[in-house]
Every structure is written in structure tokens, then in C-alpha cells.
Amino acid sequence: MGSHPSLKGSYLAALVLVSTAFNKNLVDSNYPPEINKEEALFLQKIGN
């Protein structure tokens, strides 16, 4: 039985990938409109 990540999980995975691959600080970067600003900032700090 397969499962898929939530939007927040996918966003966090993308943050980690881009942050690591390009050595970029992604705090205060763009985020999907379905995620509120506080949640996006929290995920950006984790994924950085």
C-alpha cells in the first residue's frame, strides 16, 4: 500500500533538496499559497 507526502511534506523535502544542492538559505523564500506564512517560515528554518 503506497502513500504520498502531504503538501507540507513535499515542500519540506524540496527545501532540503534545494538548500543542500545549491547551498542556499531559503528562509523567507516563496511558498505555496495553501501554506500560511508562519508554517512556511517554520518549515523553511527546518529545511535550511
BARO-322518 format. One record per residue (C-alpha): x, y, z; residue number from 1; chain. Coordinates in nm, 4 decimals. Layout:
{pt {X, Y, Z}, NUM, A}
...
END
This chain:
{pt {0.0000, 0.0000, 0.0000}, 1, A}
{pt {0.1573, 0.3286, -0.1103}, 2, A}
{pt {0.1231, 0.6684, 0.0382}, 3, A}
{pt {0.2085, 1.0188, -0.0695}, 4, A}
{pt {0.3529, 1.3063, 0.1336}, 5, A}
{pt {0.1313, 1.5963, 0.2264}, 6, A}
{pt {0.1832, 1.9359, 0.0665}, 7, A}
{pt {0.3871, 2.0438, 0.3690}, 8, A}
{pt {0.5958, 1.7264, 0.3495}, 9, A}
{pt {0.6634, 1.7818, -0.0194}, 10, A}
{pt {0.7519, 2.1460, 0.0439}, 11, A}
{pt {0.9924, 2.0489, 0.3230}, 12, A}
{pt {1.1580, 1.7853, 0.1018}, 13, A}
{pt {1.2018, 2.0426, -0.1745}, 14, A}
{pt {1.3520, 2.2913, 0.0708}, 15, A}
{pt {1.6051, 2.0358, 0.1943}, 16, A}
{pt {1.6967, 1.9333, -0.1613}, 17, A}
{pt {1.7461, 2.2875, -0.2926}, 18, A}
{pt {1.9167, 2.4111, 0.0234}, 19, A}
{pt {2.1630, 2.1212, 0.0152}, 20, A}
{pt {2.2239, 2.1050, -0.3594}, 21, A}
{pt {2.2749, 2.4782, -0.4062}, 22, A}
{pt {2.3963, 2.5742, -0.0571}, 23, A}
{pt {2.1223, 2.8376, -0.0325}, 24, A}
{pt {1.9453, 2.9900, 0.2640}, 25, A}
{pt {1.5756, 2.9548, 0.1841}, 26, A}
{pt {1.4321, 3.1325, 0.4883}, 27, A}
{pt {1.1826, 3.3954, 0.3656}, 28, A}
{pt {1.1598, 3.2322, 0.0220}, 29, A}
{pt {0.8396, 3.1776, -0.1734}, 30, A}
{pt {0.5923, 2.9177, -0.0524}, 31, A}
{pt {0.2686, 2.7629, -0.1776}, 32, A}
{pt {-0.0420, 2.9725, -0.1081}, 33, A}
{pt {-0.2040, 2.6750, 0.0668}, 34, A}
{pt {0.0552, 2.7030, 0.3474}, 35, A}
{pt {0.0265, 3.0010, 0.5810}, 36, A}
{pt {0.3241, 3.2276, 0.6410}, 37, A}
{pt {0.4021, 3.1027, 0.9918}, 38, A}
{pt {0.4016, 2.7384, 0.8844}, 39, A}
{pt {0.6132, 2.8180, 0.5774}, 40, A}
{pt {0.8714, 3.0005, 0.7875}, 41, A}
{pt {0.8831, 2.7085, 1.0338}, 42, A}
{pt {0.9417, 2.4608, 0.7511}, 43, A}
{pt {1.1988, 2.6886, 0.5872}, 44, A}
{pt {1.4002, 2.7030, 0.9103}, 45, A}
{pt {1.3903, 2.3236, 0.9446}, 46, A}
{pt {1.4791, 2.2658, 0.5808}, 47, A}
{pt {1.7657, 2.5080, 0.5792}, 48, A}
END
